[in-house]
């Protein structure tokens, strides 16, 4: 389980509260058999996660709306997903530098 789930989530202003959605990461829901058959597990996880995000009604229904990604830390997952969303799905993406760890370190509000 990712740290975001166990230690809260960004506490966004009320007008943005319905915009936050934790979709998890493909590693959490792809089967071990699928993972073993992949040539590039990191690429598979980024592509699978980006496809789920791009298929969401709130994203797919409004391609002009940018997608903001935040992961646990600055481990590169969010950057890889953003690359796939930009290249494969033609979405505008932003990545929170330093991830959720930096969010908390900078004492930004956390819910839960």
trRosetta pair geometry for C-beta under 8 A, 3 or more apart (Angstrom, degrees):
i j d omega theta_ij theta_ji phi_ij phi_ji
1 5 5.4 -92 175 67 104 132
1 6 6.0 101 120 -43 119 110
1 28 7.6 68 -105 -118 45 123
2 5 5.4 97 69 5 79 98
2 6 7.5 -169 100 3 44 91
2 24 7.0 177 1 -135 129 66
2 25 6.6 108 -59 4 133 114
2 28 7.4 -68 -25 -61 99 135
2 72 5.9 -143 -167 -61 99 112
3 6 5.7 -70 -145 49 41 101
3 7 5.4 -8 172 17 82 117
3 72 4.8 88 40 -126 113 114
3 100 6.9 -176 95 84 105 134
3 101 7.9 38 94 -67 149 87
4 7 7.0 -80 -131 55 17 80
4 8 7.6 -81 -170 85 52 42
4 9 6.1 54 177 -98 93 74
4 22 6.3 177 119 -124 129 125
4 70 7.6 124 -103 112 137 100
4 71 7.8 -108 -41 -164 128 36
4 72 6.3 -123 -36 -85 88 71
4 100 5.3 172 -93 -41 92 169
5 22 6.7 126 -80 173 88 159
7 100 7.9 136 82 142 110 130
7 104 7.5 -16 135 -78 126 153
7 110 7.5 -32 143 -179 79 145
8 11 7.7 -34 172 -43 121 90
8 110 4.1 73 122 168 151 107
8 111 5.7 156 -163 75 103 39
8 112 4.1 159 -118 73 71 85
9 20 6.4 125 154 159 130 143
9 22 6.5 -106 -106 -56 133 120
9 100 8.0 -70 -133 -127 45 131
9 110 7.0 144 67 -158 25 73
9 111 5.5 -28 64 61 79 93
9 112 5.9 41 15 29 81 129
10 20 6.5 -161 66 -113 97 143
10 70 6.7 71 -27 54 130 169
10 100 7.2 -128 -51 -120 90 90
10 103 5.8 -84 -93 -171 100 153
10 108 6.8 -12 -137 121 91 121
10 109 7.3 80 -171 87 59 70
10 110 6.7 -63 -112 -110 30 58
10 111 7.3 18 108 14 22 94
11 108 7.8 -178 46 142 83 78
11 109 3.6 -75 63 127 119 106
11 110 5.6 154 -15 -147 102 3
11 111 3.9 126 -88 -40 91 92
12 16 4.1 -93 154 93 129 110
12 17 5.5 178 78 -84 101 51
12 19 6.9 -94 118 55 166 101
12 20 5.7 172 0 -38 137 125
13 16 5.2 69 62 21 78 102
13 17 7.3 -114 101 -42 36 80
14 17 5.4 -25 -146 -16 35 120
16 19 4.7 -54 -169 27 71 126
16 20 7.1 72 142 -31 87 90
17 20 6.7 -51 -165 16 36 106
19 58 7.7 -177 -131 162 61 145
21 56 7.2 145 82 -135 163 160
21 58 7.7 143 -16 51 144 141
23 49 6.7 128 112 -158 121 85
23 52 5.6 155 -178 115 134 124
23 53 5.9 -139 8 -78 170 82
23 56 7.8 -107 -87 -56 131 133
24 28 4.7 -89 174 53 125 144
24 29 6.5 87 108 -16 142 113
24 49 7.8 -135 98 -120 62 104
25 28 5.5 100 64 -2 68 102
25 45 6.4 24 168 -180 92 114
25 49 5.7 -25 -142 -91 53 138
25 71 7.8 56 -75 -126 127 106
25 77 6.4 -28 -124 -175 135 144
26 29 6.3 -85 -151 54 41 84
26 30 5.0 31 166 -23 88 115
26 44 7.0 -147 121 126 151 75
26 45 4.0 -173 64 -144 120 67
26 46 7.6 -97 13 -25 134 18
26 48 3.8 93 -110 83 142 124
26 49 4.6 -112 -31 -48 98 86
26 52 7.8 172 -78 -3 88 130
27 30 6.6 -43 -110 34 22 103
27 35 7.7 62 -127 -98 66 134
27 45 5.4 7 -48 -123 80 134
30 34 4.9 -109 178 81 99 129
30 35 5.6 116 117 -56 117 92
30 44 7.2 90 -125 136 170 114
30 45 7.0 -117 3 -99 143 76
30 48 6.2 50 -66 123 122 177
31 34 4.8 96 60 5 82 100
31 35 7.1 -147 97 -5 44 88
32 35 5.4 -56 -146 39 36 115
32 36 6.3 38 156 -23 68 104
33 36 5.9 -53 -148 33 30 110
33 37 6.6 22 156 -15 62 109
34 37 6.0 -64 -152 38 31 108
34 38 6.8 41 151 -37 64 103
34 44 7.7 177 145 169 97 144
35 38 5.8 -49 -156 14 34 117
35 41 5.8 40 -161 -125 85 110
35 44 7.3 171 -118 92 59 147
38 41 5.1 117 91 -85 131 57
38 43 7.8 -175 176 66 121 86
38 44 4.3 -57 -138 -36 149 153
40 43 3.9 28 114 23 120 118
40 44 6.3 155 90 -20 66 85
41 44 5.5 -55 -146 36 32 114
41 45 6.3 30 158 -18 66 106
42 45 5.9 -56 -149 37 29 109
42 46 6.4 27 154 -16 64 107
42 80 6.6 -102 162 -138 98 167
43 46 5.8 -55 -146 39 32 110
43 47 6.1 28 158 -16 66 109
43 80 7.6 -129 -104 -171 47 126
44 47 6.0 -59 -144 40 26 107
44 48 6.1 24 159 -17 65 110
45 48 5.9 -54 -140 38 27 109
45 49 6.1 24 161 -15 63 110
45 77 7.6 -56 120 -137 122 99
45 80 7.9 49 88 110 89 139
46 49 6.0 -59 -145 41 25 107
46 50 6.0 21 159 -16 64 112
46 77 7.3 -163 -90 -157 88 62
46 80 3.8 -93 -105 138 140 110
46 81 5.1 -145 -148 -76 79 56
46 83 7.2 2 172 60 140 99
46 84 5.0 157 144 -22 98 138
47 50 5.8 -58 -141 40 27 108
47 51 6.2 30 158 -23 64 107
47 84 5.3 -163 -96 -136 53 147
47 88 7.1 85 -132 -24 86 166
48 51 5.9 -55 -149 33 28 112
48 52 6.7 28 154 -17 62 103
49 52 5.8 -54 -154 34 33 111
49 53 6.5 30 151 -16 66 106
49 81 5.1 -58 98 -113 121 119
49 84 7.8 109 71 64 81 146
50 53 5.6 -54 -147 39 35 112
50 54 6.0 33 156 -18 69 109
50 81 4.9 175 -68 -158 92 73
50 84 3.6 -160 -5 102 167 120
50 85 4.6 -144 -149 -60 111 74
50 88 6.5 101 121 55 136 128
50 89 6.6 -163 158 -4 105 129
51 54 5.8 -54 -140 40 30 109
51 55 6.1 26 159 -20 63 112
51 84 7.9 -63 -38 147 67 128
51 88 7.7 -51 -77 116 78 142
51 89 7.7 170 -102 -61 48 128
52 55 6.0 -64 -148 37 26 109
52 56 7.2 45 152 -42 60 91
53 56 6.0 -38 -164 -1 35 114
53 59 5.9 59 159 -11 69 172
53 67 6.4 80 163 -150 128 151
53 81 7.2 81 5 176 147 118
53 85 6.3 -41 88 -95 129 122
54 59 5.9 -119 -133 117 29 132
54 60 6.3 80 161 -75 57 89
54 85 6.1 178 -65 -128 104 82
54 88 7.6 -106 -42 101 163 99
54 89 3.9 -118 -117 -128 144 158
54 91 6.4 -148 -107 -26 94 137
55 59 7.6 41 53 67 19 115
55 60 5.9 8 -151 -48 25 134
56 59 4.4 70 67 16 97 104
56 60 6.2 168 74 -4 42 93
57 60 6.0 -57 -120 50 25 101
57 61 5.2 24 175 -21 64 119
58 61 6.3 -41 -120 37 17 110
58 62 7.0 -29 176 27 48 109
58 65 7.8 -70 156 82 75 156
59 62 7.0 -98 -156 57 20 75
59 63 7.8 57 163 -94 62 48
59 65 7.0 -129 -127 78 51 113
59 67 6.2 25 -125 -83 119 116
59 91 6.9 -6 -179 -117 109 146
60 63 7.4 4 -154 -66 31 79
62 65 4.2 44 119 -4 114 116
63 90 6.8 12 -166 103 127 96
63 91 6.3 -122 -153 -102 75 75
64 92 7.8 15 -164 15 35 123
66 91 7.5 125 -137 167 45 86
66 92 4.3 -65 -107 100 85 104
66 93 6.6 159 -168 -94 86 22
66 94 5.9 41 159 -6 131 102
67 82 7.7 -173 91 -115 107 78
67 85 6.0 -85 56 167 146 159
67 91 5.5 28 1 150 120 132
67 92 7.1 152 19 85 71 53
67 93 4.9 -25 69 -107 94 79
67 94 7.4 179 89 27 47 66
68 93 7.5 154 -90 -161 27 61
68 94 4.9 -18 -111 69 74 100
68 95 7.7 161 -162 -89 57 21
68 96 6.7 61 173 -44 98 92
69 78 4.1 162 129 -157 119 104
69 81 5.8 163 -131 84 157 121
69 82 5.5 -133 19 -63 144 99
69 93 6.2 12 -8 -170 112 111
69 94 7.2 178 23 87 72 47
69 95 5.0 -25 69 -108 100 70
69 96 7.0 -141 93 7 49 80
70 78 6.4 -1 -120 -101 9 150
70 95 7.6 144 -83 -162 44 57
70 96 4.2 11 -100 27 92 132
70 99 5.7 123 -172 -147 71 58
70 100 5.5 95 156 -58 111 79
70 103 6.8 29 -158 -38 139 137
71 74 7.9 133 69 -93 106 24
71 75 6.5 -100 115 42 138 93
71 77 4.7 128 -109 68 160 111
71 78 4.2 -145 -16 -38 109 105
71 99 4.6 -59 75 -121 64 122
71 100 6.9 -112 111 -4 26 93
72 75 6.8 18 65 4 97 121
72 99 5.4 25 94 154 26 147
72 100 5.6 -51 -133 41 31 108
72 101 6.2 45 157 -31 62 99
73 98 7.0 -50 -163 -177 55 50
73 99 4.5 -162 -130 47 6 143
73 100 7.5 -64 -61 48 40 70
73 101 4.6 16 -100 5 76 135
73 102 7.8 109 -140 -20 55 85
74 97 6.8 13 -101 -173 120 54
74 98 5.1 -39 -52 -107 112 33
74 99 5.5 -152 -57 -8 52 101
74 101 7.7 -93 -15 50 74 118
74 102 7.3 52 -45 -28 103 124
75 99 7.4 10 7 -36 77 151
76 79 5.1 -60 -153 43 54 115
76 80 5.9 55 151 -24 81 102
77 80 5.9 -59 -152 36 30 109
77 81 6.4 25 155 -15 66 108
78 81 5.7 -55 -146 40 33 110
78 82 6.1 37 153 -22 66 106
78 95 4.6 133 128 -137 117 111
78 96 7.3 -49 154 39 169 72
78 99 6.7 170 -5 -94 139 94
79 82 5.6 -52 -145 36 30 114
79 83 6.5 36 152 -23 63 102
79 95 5.5 -5 -79 -81 64 170
80 83 5.6 -50 -150 31 32 114
80 84 6.7 28 152 -14 64 103
81 84 5.7 -55 -151 38 34 109
81 85 6.2 34 151 -19 67 107
81 93 7.9 -168 111 -157 77 157
82 85 5.6 -53 -143 38 32 112
82 86 6.1 29 157 -17 66 109
82 93 3.8 -176 -144 120 92 145
82 94 7.6 -152 -126 42 136 4
82 95 5.2 -88 -37 -55 152 108
83 86 5.9 -59 -147 39 26 109
83 87 5.9 8 163 -3 66 115
84 87 6.2 -61 -131 48 26 98
84 88 5.1 -9 -177 14 68 122
84 89 7.3 45 138 2 68 100
85 88 7.0 -49 -102 52 14 88
85 89 5.1 -45 -155 49 51 118
85 91 4.5 -53 162 58 98 118
85 93 5.0 98 83 -54 130 137
86 89 7.5 7 -25 56 8 74
86 90 7.2 38 -169 -117 38 21
86 91 6.2 -96 -86 66 44 62
86 92 7.3 54 -106 -110 89 27
86 93 5.5 -102 -55 16 97 113
96 99 6.1 105 92 -107 100 25
96 100 7.6 70 93 -60 139 47
96 102 7.0 -174 145 68 97 118
96 103 6.5 9 160 -60 144 106
97 102 6.4 -50 107 77 63 170
98 101 6.1 -111 161 76 85 86
98 102 2.5 67 117 -40 128 146
98 103 7.5 170 100 -25 100 58
98 105 7.3 -84 156 39 137 129
99 102 5.9 112 56 14 48 96
99 103 7.2 -80 128 -7 41 97
100 103 4.9 -44 -148 30 42 122
100 104 6.4 38 156 -15 69 101
101 104 6.1 -59 -154 39 29 105
101 105 6.1 30 150 -21 65 112
102 105 5.3 -53 -137 40 34 116
102 106 6.1 26 162 -12 67 108
103 106 6.4 -70 -155 42 20 102
103 108 4.8 -75 -173 52 73 126
103 110 7.4 116 127 -79 109 96
104 107 7.4 35 178 -78 38 29
104 108 7.1 -86 -80 47 26 79
104 110 6.0 21 -101 -57 90 137
